[in-house]
């Protein structure tokens, strides 16, 4: 297709899209050839790095990771024939509340409903894994629809959106003209884009229920992690003497070595978390979808357990537990208000102490596996530098200097031959991930082969994207 003649003050769709994405602060886009080639070239010229993925599904997964780290929408792309594969990769970001924007090409209208080669309807593919999906038939519509998809991806519960560009590779939209300025979101907002606080009366009811129940557990979900509600959840947990369990996606939302940390609950739980949640008289779900995985098929907690649930999406409230007091609001802002209302009540700490003993006993039973010399190495031997595993690790951090994470000698004997090195240096080029830059991770280990001893090493550099 030949490029359309430009009009004064106009630019083609490829230039508009590249400049608009670059203006949002986007640093990477993820794609599989061949799609939006002109746009990708212009993005590279503007300093945005196109990442060619092995498959469309991998491109969607990369975008999901980018969105979760940065808290901003991430873009993945595929041509028409790859649209089904790209849609299959959006299931995880949809369930994980991640703002991924998928761009696909589709053959022109004259090719539709005529058994065109490798062409099927795209709308049904994306219906179940996006909160907004629409065709883009002309370049003049691109600015409006992309702004809508961007806002929808960020609004309320973040989820993927989809734009289906006219042209096998989206080329019809790239070559068309628009006179609009290349602007999507002038505020460059992160998730959550808005932080509404739950109704005051609902907060009072929830506070009364939480302070009356002697055995309270908090279960923090992916929505709480996206809201960055960790400090507020920890403050509420300490006020209520309430252990905190999490979903897989929210693991680490509070320090995993904190005395109130119970671990990941549900199907992928270690025994302590499920036992602690099951023993609660009231469970506070924060940004948690109460699905089968985190509740062990709705057995932990039991179906008749009293529940307080905080979520930005009202449809989630009471979805699985009938005795629910619901609060519609941003998890971080609403929990912060709950902390203000509750204050520092006198609490019986026996349940929190019981939970801490359960976790400590489990860690003690894991110690022999952590110290095992068995080959191949057990998964328990893999160091968790966040300190969530049974072994103890200490870290020293100096801004701009390497971070040294070292095994606490009191946690057991010295490193066995087949284990990772005692010294686990992580060289950082910045003071914190919020500042951006990169992290270089170097691993050193020693393995005995016959009478010889080898000390191989490897390293990788991971870009760290700034998040405020």
PAFIDO-146918 format. One line per field, with one value per residue (C-alpha): x, z, y. Coordinates in steps of 0.5 Angstrom, whole numbers, plus 2048, in hexadecimal, padded with zeros to 3 digits. Example, Ala and Ser with C-alpha at 12.3 -4.5 7.8 and 13.67 -1.06 7.14 Angstrom:
BEGIN
px: c(819, 81B)
pz: c(810, 80E)
py: c(7F7, 7FE)
% end
This chain:
BEGIN
px: c(800, 803, 803, 7FE, 7FF, 800, 7FC, 7FF, 800, 7FE, 803, 802, 7FF, 806, 809, 803, 803, 80B, 80B, 805, 808, 80E, 80B, 808, 80F, 80E, 815, 814, 80F, 80E, 80C, 80D, 80E, 80B, 807, 807, 80E, 80E, 80C, 811, 817, 814, 814, 81B, 81D, 819, 81D, 818, 81B, 817, 817, 816, 813, 814, 80C, 806, 804, 80B, 80B, 804, 808, 80E, 809, 805, 80C, 80D, 807, 807, 80E, 80D, 805, 804, 801, 805, 804, 805, 804, 802, 800, 7F9, 7FB, 7FE, 7F8, 7F6, 7FD, 7FD, 7F6, 7F8, 7FE, 7F9, 7F6, 7FB, 7FB, 7F3, 7F3, 7F9, 7F6, 7FB, 7FB, 7FD, 7FB, 7FB, 7FB, 7FA, 7F9, 7F3, 7F2, 7EE, 7E6, 7E6, 7EA, 7E5, 7E0, 7E3, 7E7, 7EE, 7F4, 7F5, 7F0, 7EB, 7E6, 7EB, 7E5, 7E3, 7EB, 7EC, 7E5, 7E6, 7ED, 7EC, 7E8, 7E8, 7E9, 7E7, 7E9, 7ED, 7EA, 7ED, 7F3, 7EF, 7EC, 7F3, 7F4, 7ED, 7ED, 7F4, 7F3, 7EC, 7F0, 7F6, 7F0, 7ED, 7F3, 7F4, 7ED, 7EB, 7ED, 7F3, 7F2, 7F4, 7F1, 7F2, 7F2, 7F1, 7F4, 7F2, 7F7, 7FB, 800, 7FC, 7FF, 7F9, 7F9, 800, 800, 7F9, 7FA, 7F8, 7F8, 7F7, 7FD, 801, 7FE, 7FB, 7FC, 7FF, 7FF, 803, 7FF, 801, 7FC, 7F8, 7F6, 7F1, 7F1, 7E9, 7E8, 7E2, 7DC, 7DD, 7D7, 7DA, 7E1, 7DD, 7DA, 7E0, 7E4, 7DF, 7DF, 7E7, 7E8, 7E2, 7E5, 7EB, 7EE, 7EF, 7F3, 7F5, 7F5, 7F9, 7F8, 7FA, 7F6, 7F9, 800, 7FE, 7FC, 802, 7FE, 804, 805, 7FE, 7FD, 802, 800, 7F9, 7FC, 800, 7FA, 7F5, 7FB, 7F9, 7FD, 7FE, 7FD, 7FE, 7FC, 802, 802, 802, 808, 80D, 808, 80A, 811, 810, 815, 810, 80D, 806, 808, 804, 806, 802, 7FB, 7F7, 7F9, 800, 801, 806, 802, 803, 7FF, 7F9, 7F8, 7F9, 7F3, 7EF, 7F0, 7ED, 7E6, 7E6, 7EA, 7EC, 7ED, 7F0, 7F1, 7F0, 7EB, 7E9, 7EA, 7EB, 7F3, 7F4, 7EE, 7F0, 7E9, 7E5, 7E7, 7EC, 7E9, 7E3, 7DD, 7D9, 7DF, 7DD, 7E1, 7E3, 7E5, 7E8, 7E8, 7E8, 7E3, 7DD, 7DB, 7E0, 7DD, 7DA, 7DB, 7DD, 7DB, 7D4, 7D6, 7D9, 7DA, 7DC, 7E0, 7E1, 7E7, 7EE, 7F2, 7F8, 7F3, 7EE, 7F2, 7F6, 7EF, 7ED, 7F4, 7F2, 7EB, 7ED, 7F3, 7F7, 7F2, 7F3, 7F4, 7F5, 7FB, 7FB, 7F8, 7FE, 803, 800, 801, 808, 80A, 806, 80B, 811, 810, 80F, 815, 819, 816, 819, 820, 823, 820, 823, 82A, 82A, 830, 82C, 82D, 829, 828, 821, 81D, 81E, 825, 824, 825, 81F, 823, 81C, 81D, 816, 819, 81B, 822, 824, 828, 82B, 82C, 830, 82E, 831, 82F, 832, 837, 836, 831, 834, 82F, 832, 830, 82F, 834, 82F, 82A, 82F, 835, 83A, 838, 838, 83C, 836, 832, 832, 838, 837, 839, 833, 835, 830, 834, 82F, 830, 82B, 829, 822, 81D, 819, 81F, 820, 826, 828, 82A, 82F, 82F, 835, 834, 83A, 83A, 83F, 83E, 843, 844, 848, 84E, 84E, 84A, 847, 844, 840, 83C, 837, 834, 82E, 82C, 825, 822, 81E, 819, 817, 811, 80F)
pz: c(800, 7FE, 803, 803, 802, 808, 809, 80D, 814, 814, 815, 813, 818, 819, 81B, 81F, 823, 824, 827, 82B, 82E, 82F, 833, 838, 83A, 837, 837, 833, 82F, 82E, 827, 822, 81B, 816, 819, 819, 816, 815, 81C, 81F, 81B, 81D, 824, 824, 822, 828, 82C, 82E, 82D, 829, 82C, 827, 82B, 829, 828, 829, 830, 832, 830, 834, 83A, 839, 839, 83F, 843, 841, 843, 84A, 84B, 848, 84A, 843, 83D, 839, 832, 82E, 826, 821, 81A, 818, 818, 81F, 822, 825, 828, 82B, 82E, 832, 835, 838, 83D, 842, 842, 842, 848, 84B, 84A, 846, 841, 83A, 833, 82E, 827, 821, 819, 815, 80E, 80B, 80A, 803, 806, 80B, 80B, 805, 807, 807, 809, 810, 812, 817, 81B, 821, 825, 828, 82A, 82E, 831, 837, 839, 838, 83B, 834, 82D, 827, 820, 81D, 816, 814, 817, 819, 81E, 821, 826, 829, 829, 82C, 831, 833, 833, 838, 83D, 83D, 83E, 844, 847, 84D, 84D, 848, 842, 83B, 835, 82D, 827, 820, 81B, 814, 80F, 810, 814, 816, 810, 80E, 814, 814, 80D, 80E, 811, 817, 819, 821, 825, 827, 82F, 832, 83A, 83C, 843, 841, 847, 84A, 84D, 851, 84D, 852, 859, 85C, 863, 865, 868, 86F, 872, 86F, 872, 879, 878, 876, 87C, 881, 87E, 87E, 885, 888, 885, 889, 883, 87D, 877, 871, 86A, 865, 85E, 857, 858, 85E, 85B, 855, 85A, 85D, 864, 868, 86D, 86E, 86F, 874, 878, 878, 87A, 880, 882, 882, 884, 87E, 87A, 872, 86D, 865, 85E, 85A, 856, 85D, 860, 863, 864, 86B, 86E, 86D, 874, 878, 87E, 87B, 874, 873, 86C, 865, 866, 862, 85D, 85D, 864, 869, 86F, 874, 870, 86F, 876, 878, 874, 875, 87D, 87C, 87E, 879, 873, 870, 868, 865, 85E, 85D, 858, 85D, 858, 858, 859, 85E, 862, 861, 85D, 862, 868, 86B, 86E, 86F, 86B, 871, 874, 875, 870, 86F, 868, 865, 85D, 858, 854, 857, 853, 857, 85E, 861, 85A, 85E, 866, 867, 86E, 86B, 86D, 867, 866, 85F, 85F, 85D, 862, 864, 865, 868, 86D, 86F, 871, 875, 879, 87B, 87D, 881, 884, 889, 88D, 892, 88F, 891, 88E, 88F, 888, 885, 88A, 888, 880, 881, 885, 87F, 87A, 87F, 87F, 878, 877, 87B, 878, 871, 874, 872, 86B, 86B, 86D, 869, 865, 860, 859, 855, 859, 85D, 85B, 863, 861, 85D, 861, 861, 862, 865, 86B, 86A, 86A, 870, 870, 872, 86E, 870, 86B, 86B, 866, 865, 85F, 859, 85C, 85B, 85F, 863, 865, 86A, 86D, 875, 878, 87E, 879, 878, 876, 870, 869, 866, 860, 85B, 85E, 85B, 85E, 865, 862, 85D, 85B, 857, 854, 853, 84F, 853, 85A, 859, 853, 854, 851, 84B, 848, 848, 84D, 84B, 84F, 84F, 852, 854, 856, 857, 855, 856, 850, 851, 855, 851, 854, 84F, 851, 84B, 84B, 847, 847, 844, 844, 845, 843, 849, 847, 84B, 84F, 854)
py: c(800, 807, 80C, 811, 818, 81D, 823, 829, 828, 820, 81A, 813, 80E, 80B, 811, 813, 80C, 80C, 813, 812, 80C, 80F, 815, 811, 80F, 808, 805, 7FE, 7FB, 7F3, 7F0, 7EB, 7EC, 7EF, 7F4, 7FC, 7FC, 803, 805, 800, 804, 80B, 808, 806, 80D, 810, 80C, 806, 7FF, 7FA, 7F3, 7EE, 7E8, 7E0, 7E0, 7E4, 7E1, 7E3, 7EA, 7EA, 7E7, 7EC, 7F2, 7EF, 7F0, 7F7, 7F9, 7F6, 7F9, 800, 801, 803, 800, 7FC, 7FB, 7F4, 7F3, 7EE, 7ED, 7EA, 7E3, 7E4, 7E7, 7E0, 7DF, 7E6, 7E5, 7DF, 7E3, 7E8, 7E3, 7E4, 7EB, 7EB, 7E7, 7EB, 7F2, 7F4, 7FA, 7F7, 7FA, 7F5, 7F8, 7F3, 7F3, 7F1, 7F0, 7F6, 7F5, 7F3, 7ED, 7EB, 7E5, 7E3, 7DD, 7E1, 7DE, 7DD, 7E2, 7E1, 7E6, 7E9, 7EC, 7E5, 7E4, 7EA, 7EA, 7E6, 7E9, 7F0, 7F6, 7FA, 7F7, 7FB, 7FB, 801, 802, 809, 80D, 813, 80F, 80C, 812, 811, 80A, 809, 80E, 80A, 804, 807, 80A, 803, 7FF, 804, 805, 802, 7FA, 7FB, 7F5, 7F5, 7F8, 7F7, 7FB, 7F7, 7FC, 7FB, 7F8, 7F1, 7F5, 7FB, 7FE, 802, 805, 807, 80A, 80E, 815, 819, 820, 81F, 820, 81A, 819, 814, 815, 81C, 81A, 813, 810, 809, 804, 806, 80C, 80E, 80C, 80D, 80C, 807, 80A, 80D, 808, 802, 804, 804, 7FE, 7FA, 7FD, 7FB, 7F4, 7F4, 7F6, 7F2, 7EB, 7E8, 7E4, 7E8, 7E6, 7EB, 7E8, 7ED, 7EC, 7EE, 7F4, 7F6, 7F5, 7FA, 7FF, 7FF, 7FE, 7FA, 7FF, 801, 7F9, 7F8, 7FE, 7FB, 7F4, 7F7, 7FB, 7F5, 7EF, 7EC, 7E7, 7E9, 7E4, 7E5, 7E3, 7E1, 7E7, 7EB, 7E7, 7EC, 7F2, 7F2, 7EF, 7E8, 7E7, 7EC, 7E8, 7E9, 7E6, 7E0, 7DE, 7DD, 7DA, 7D5, 7CF, 7D1, 7D3, 7D0, 7CD, 7D2, 7D8, 7D3, 7D1, 7D8, 7DB, 7D5, 7D6, 7DE, 7E0, 7E6, 7E6, 7ED, 7EC, 7F2, 7F3, 7EB, 7E8, 7E2, 7DD, 7D6, 7D6, 7DB, 7D8, 7D0, 7CF, 7D4, 7CF, 7D4, 7D8, 7D4, 7D7, 7D9, 7DD, 7E4, 7E9, 7F0, 7F1, 7F7, 7F8, 7FD, 7F9, 7F9, 7F2, 7EF, 7F0, 7EA, 7E6, 7DF, 7E1, 7E2, 7E6, 7EB, 7F3, 7F6, 7FC, 7FF, 803, 803, 7FE, 803, 809, 805, 801, 808, 80A, 804, 805, 80C, 80A, 804, 807, 803, 7FE, 7FA, 7F3, 7EC, 7EA, 7E2, 7E1, 7E5, 7E1, 7DA, 7DC, 7DE, 7D7, 7D3, 7D7, 7D6, 7CF, 7CE, 7D1, 7CD, 7C7, 7CA, 7CB, 7C4, 7C5, 7CB, 7C9, 7C2, 7C0, 7BC, 7BC, 7BF, 7C4, 7C5, 7CB, 7CD, 7CE, 7D4, 7DA, 7DF, 7E6, 7E9, 7E4, 7E1, 7DA, 7D6, 7D8, 7DF, 7E4, 7EB, 7F0, 7F7, 7FC, 803, 807, 807, 801, 7F9, 7F6, 7F0, 7EB, 7E6, 7DF, 7E0, 7DB, 7DA, 7D7, 7D1, 7CE, 7D1, 7D0, 7C9, 7C8, 7C7, 7CD, 7D5, 7D9, 7DC, 7E2, 7E4, 7EB, 7EF, 7F5, 7FB, 802, 805, 806, 803, 800, 807, 80A, 806, 803, 7FC, 7F7, 7F2, 7EB, 7E7, 7E0, 7DB, 7D4, 7CE, 7C7, 7C1, 7BD, 7B7, 7BA, 7C0, 7C6, 7CB, 7D2, 7D4, 7DB, 7DF, 7E6, 7E9, 7F1, 7F2, 7F9, 7FC, 801, 807, 807, 80C)
% end
